[in-house]
Amino acid sequence: MNPFMAKQNSIIALSGRLGNQVYYYRKDKKNRKQYLVRRAPDTVQQTTATKRAATDFGIASKSSRLIRNSLREYTQHCYDNTLHYRLNTMMGKILRADGSHPAGRRMLIAANMQLLKDFQFNRAASIHQLLKATPVIEKNDQGDLILSFPGTFTSSSNALRNVTHLSIKAIGLSVNFTKHTTRQVIGEATIIKRGEKYSPITLKLDPDSRNITLILLEVQSLYEVNGHLHLSQNKTACVLDVMAIIPPQEQPKEVKKQYRNKAPRLWTIPPYPVPASILRSVVYNSLPEG
């Protein structure tokens, strides 16, 4: 057995570093944890480019974790064990798209965040596959988002064979990657019965938000038993997709009022006139002799 990658056979599995040993786990194809142990290197040599790449990877992984933790209550219904890797990869791609900053100092710019559109938190299904319709996003006069869906709910896929109802919910996630804070805005969930037309969903957002806002759409499949609705356990019957990215609203700059001096402007200084009272006539007799 390779001493640098040995399996843990103890009853209590460890994870982390202990002395010169590193304990960790990996998941196999059946999503089972395999606990391993390896020897920690004596010295770690990193070049400047490697350190910069590691800094960018840390920023991407931290932003990915921020989004996942904020949506944990929704992703638990459509669990995908590849979400961690896929979202980290996407956030790293968005970070590397920043060409205005050097490696190690890159930032998540709102324009590059458009690459996250149509991202599927459940790789097994998507909104288009489940609804067989493309959502239309519009903004009304009050600044609210209106999500409408053409067509009616039909069992057009095997995942919806025994499904009687669909629950559609719009979610707005405002993210500040600098302060590592998030804020959710949840629209009212709509229950659609099979054969009925899709009804629009209204999502009220902050019109003056200075953060990047992700617009997500969650669809859950339900089946009715004795008058009660139950959530379908089919993995392909639950989706959570990113539908749009709203950039932060630019705040108008405050224009300071300029006060003008109303006094007349003097371009040249006029000569100072000598008062007439100071001038005295000179009398020859008053001059000294010689």
C-alpha positions in Angstrom: 0.0 0.0 0.0 1.3 3.5 -0.8 2.4 5.1 2.5 1.4 8.5 1.1 -2.2 7.5 0.5 -3.3 4.9 3.1 -6.9 4.1 4.1 -8.2 4.8 7.6 -9.4 1.6 9.3 -10.2 3.1 12.7 -13.7 3.3 14.1 -13.6 7.1 14.4 -12.5 8.6 11.1 -10.4 11.7 11.2 -10.3 14.8 9.0 -7.6 17.4 9.1 -3.9 17.6 9.9 -2.3 16.0 13.0 1.5 16.3 13.2 3.0 15.3 9.9 -0.1 13.3 8.9 -3.0 14.7 6.8 -6.4 13.0 7.3 -9.0 13.6 4.6 -11.8 11.9 2.7 -13.0 11.5 -0.9 -16.3 10.5 -2.3 -16.6 7.7 -4.7 -19.1 7.3 -7.6 -21.8 6.1 -5.2 -21.3 9.2 -3.0 -19.7 7.2 -0.2 -16.9 8.8 1.8 -13.5 7.1 1.7 -11.2 8.2 4.5 -7.6 8.4 3.6 -4.3 9.5 5.2 -1.1 10.8 3.7 2.2 12.2 4.9 2.5 16.0 4.9 5.4 17.4 2.9 8.4 18.7 4.8 8.6 21.9 2.8 6.2 23.6 0.3 7.9 25.6 -2.4 5.6 28.0 -4.3 6.6 30.4 -7.0 5.1 33.9 -7.2 2.7 32.8 -10.0 1.6 29.8 -7.9 0.8 32.1 -4.9 -1.2 34.4 -7.1 -3.2 31.6 -8.6 -3.8 30.2 -5.1 -5.2 33.6 -4.1 -7.6 33.7 -7.0 -8.7 30.2 -6.3 -9.4 31.1 -2.6 -11.5 34.1 -3.7 -13.5 31.9 -6.2 -14.1 29.1 -3.7 -15.1 31.5 -0.9 -17.6 33.2 -3.2 -19.0 29.8 -4.3 -19.4 28.8 -0.7 -21.2 32.0 0.1 -23.8 31.3 -2.6 -24.2 27.7 -1.7 -24.8 28.4 2.0 -27.3 31.1 1.2 -29.3 28.7 -1.0 -28.9 25.6 1.2 -32.6 25.4 2.0 -33.4 25.1 -1.7 -30.5 22.9 -2.8 -31.3 20.2 -0.2 -34.4 19.3 -2.2 -32.4 18.7 -5.4 -29.1 17.6 -4.1 -26.2 17.2 -6.5 -22.8 16.0 -5.3 -21.1 17.8 -8.1 -22.4 21.2 -7.2 -19.4 22.1 -5.1 -17.0 21.4 -7.9 -19.1 22.9 -10.7 -19.8 26.2 -8.9 -16.2 26.6 -7.9 -15.1 26.1 -11.5 -17.7 28.6 -12.8 -16.7 31.3 -10.2 -13.0 30.7 -11.1 -13.9 31.3 -14.7 -15.7 34.5 -13.9 -12.8 35.7 -11.7 -10.2 35.0 -14.5 -12.4 37.1 -16.9 -11.3 40.2 -15.0 -8.7 41.7 -17.3 -8.3 45.0 -15.5 -6.5 43.5 -12.5 -3.4 41.3 -12.3 -3.5 37.7 -11.0 -3.9 37.7 -7.3 -5.9 40.9 -7.3 -8.8 40.0 -9.5 -12.3 40.8 -8.6 -15.8 39.5 -9.4 -17.1 42.2 -11.7 -20.9 42.5 -12.4 -20.4 42.4 -16.2 -18.5 39.1 -15.9 -21.1 37.6 -13.6 -23.4 37.2 -16.6 -21.5 34.0 -17.2 -23.5 32.5 -14.3 -26.7 32.8 -16.2 -28.5 29.5 -16.9 -26.4 27.8 -14.2 -28.1 24.6 -13.0 -27.8 23.8 -9.3 -29.2 20.3 -10.2 -27.3 18.9 -13.1 -29.9 16.3 -13.7 -32.7 18.7 -14.8 -33.3 22.2 -16.0 -36.2 24.7 -16.2 -36.6 24.2 -19.9 -36.7 20.4 -19.6 -39.3 20.5 -16.8 -41.6 23.3 -17.8 -41.1 22.9 -21.6 -41.3 26.7 -21.7 -38.9 29.6 -21.7 -39.6 32.1 -18.9 -40.0 35.8 -19.9 -38.7 38.4 -17.4 -40.1 41.9 -17.6 -40.1 44.9 -15.3 -43.2 46.9 -14.5 -43.5 50.6 -13.7 -42.8 50.0 -9.9 -39.5 48.3 -10.7 -40.7 44.8 -9.8 -39.8 41.8 -11.9 -42.6 39.8 -13.6 -41.8 36.2 -14.6 -44.3 34.7 -17.0 -44.4 31.3 -18.6 -46.2 30.6 -21.9 -48.2 27.4 -22.3 -49.8 25.0 -19.8 -48.6 22.3 -17.4 -48.6 18.9 -19.1 -46.8 15.6 -18.2 -44.4 15.8 -21.2 -41.5 14.0 -19.5 -41.0 10.8 -17.5 -40.2 12.8 -14.4 -43.7 14.3 -14.4 -45.6 11.0 -15.1 -47.2 10.8 -11.6 -46.9 14.5 -10.8 -50.2 16.4 -10.3 -49.0 19.8 -9.3 -46.0 22.1 -9.7 -44.7 24.6 -7.2 -42.9 27.5 -8.9 -41.0 30.1 -6.8 -38.8 33.1 -7.8 -35.9 34.0 -5.6 -33.7 37.1 -5.6 -30.3 36.8 -4.0 -28.4 40.0 -3.4 -24.7 39.2 -2.9 -21.9 41.4 -1.7 -18.7 39.5 -2.3 -16.5 42.1 -0.6 -18.3 42.0 2.7 -19.4 38.4 2.3 -23.1 39.1 3.0 -26.3 38.0 1.2 -29.9 39.0 1.3 -32.9 37.0 0.0 -36.0 38.3 -1.6 -38.6 35.5 -2.1 -41.6 35.8 -4.4 -44.9 34.1 -3.6 -44.9 30.4 -4.6 -47.4 29.5 -7.2 -49.1 26.1 -7.3 -50.1 24.9 -10.8 -52.4 22.0 -11.3 -51.9 19.7 -14.3 -53.8 21.2 -17.3 -53.8 24.7 -16.0 -51.9 27.6 -17.5 -48.8 29.0 -15.8 -49.5 32.1 -13.8 -46.9 34.9 -13.6 -44.8 35.5 -10.5 -44.0 39.0 -9.1 -40.6 39.5 -7.4 -40.2 42.8 -5.5 -36.5 43.9 -5.5 -34.7 46.9 -4.0 -34.4 49.4 -6.9 -31.5 51.1 -5.2 -29.4 48.0 -4.4 -25.7 48.4 -4.7 -25.0 44.7 -4.9 -25.2 42.0 -7.6 -28.6 40.3 -7.6 -29.1 36.7 -8.8 -32.6 35.9 -10.1 -33.3 32.2 -9.5 -36.3 30.0 -10.3 -37.2 26.9 -8.3 -39.6 24.3 -9.5 -40.7 21.4 -7.3 -42.9 18.5 -8.4 -45.8 17.4 -6.2 -48.3 14.6 -6.3 -51.7 14.5 -4.5 -52.7 11.7 -2.2 -56.0 11.9 -0.3 -56.1 15.6 -0.7 -52.6 16.2 0.5 -49.6 17.3 -1.6 -46.3 15.4 -1.2 -42.9 16.3 -2.7 -41.7 14.0 -5.4 -38.4 12.3 -4.6 -37.4 12.0 -8.2 -34.1 13.8 -8.7 -35.1 15.0 -12.2 -38.4 16.5 -10.9 -36.8 19.4 -8.9 -34.7 22.2 -10.5 -33.1 25.4 -9.3 -31.6 27.6 -12.1 -30.1 31.0 -12.4 -32.4 33.0 -14.8 -30.8 36.4 -14.8 -28.1 38.6 -13.2 -29.0 42.2 -12.3 -26.0 44.5 -11.9 -25.8 46.9 -9.0 -27.6 50.2 -9.5 -25.3 53.2 -9.9 -26.1 55.9 -7.4 -26.4 59.4 -8.8 -23.5 61.6 -7.9 -24.3 64.5 -5.7 -23.7 67.8 -7.5 -22.5 70.5 -5.1 -24.1 73.9 -5.6 -21.5 76.5 -6.7 -22.0 79.9 -5.1 -20.9 82.8 -7.3 -19.5 86.0 -5.9 -21.8 88.8 -7.1 -19.2 91.5 -6.5 -17.8 93.0 -9.7 -14.6 91.4 -10.8 -11.6 93.8 -11.1 -9.1 92.7 -13.7 -6.7 95.6 -13.1 -6.0 97.6 -10.0 -6.8 101.3 -10.7 -4.2 103.9 -9.7 -4.7 105.4 -6.2 -5.5 109.1 -6.6 -3.8 111.5 -4.1 -6.3 113.5 -2.1 -6.3 117.2 -3.0 -6.0 118.2 0.7 -2.5 116.8 0.9 -1.2 118.8 -1.9 0.3 122.1 -0.8 1.6 125.0 -2.9 5.4 125.6 -2.8 6.4 129.1 -2.0 9.9 130.1 -3.0 10.5 132.1 0.2 9.9 129.0 2.2 12.8 127.2 0.6 16.1 127.0 2.5 18.9 129.3 1.4 21.5 128.1 -1.1 
